[in-house]
Amino acid sequence: MSPAAAAPQEDDPFHEAARDLRRTVGAEFRAEREAAEFEADQLARRRASIADVARQAAHRGDAVEVRVAGRAFHGLIAGVGEDHVWLTSEVGDVHLVAAAVSAWRTLPATSAGVDATDPGSIRALLRGCELDGRVVSVVLADGVEIDGAVRTVARDHVILADSLGEVLVAMPQVVAVLERPGRR
């Protein structure tokens, strides 16, 4: 058989039908693959917690805007603890209780991605501040901010000391802890 006889002819109706069939089947396979990828992505999004979202943003190097108690905090994610997200921002380190987050916005990446460290819990953070005598700002669920040196971290409250004396703060009301540079 000569090469000319073996090659399909453009005016051959079977050649045209085969070409149309390949296009149709190929398009159907692409559409099915895209639908399956979309469904897999949606399933992953549905199963994700705020901590998972924070870890992903940290790996990408995204900046975030997180709203807690009517306030917006902007920064890069430095860590994800068992109950909070740790941001580095222009005001210092911000530790936000994950259960208190009312809104989260991922902003365009501003740095190379990092592996988010695990800073433990808010209680562990405050105990470290107690041991070091650090001055922090504690943001309450109603948006009020209380400054003071951490004196005692008890089972259900924390005691802060300021120039007027001591303030007892119920732990369930703590939605954020701010550590500003240069404060002791």
Secondary structure, 3 states (H helix, E strand, C coil): CCHHHHCCCCCCHHHHHHHHHHHHHHHHHHHHHHHHHHHHHHHHHHHCCHHHHHHHHHHHCEEEEEEECCEEEEEEEEEECCCEEEEEECCEEEEEEHHHEEEEEEEEECCCCCCCECCCCHHHHHHHHHHHCCEEEEEECCCCEEEEEEEEECCCEEEEEECCEEEEEEHHHEEEEEECCCCC
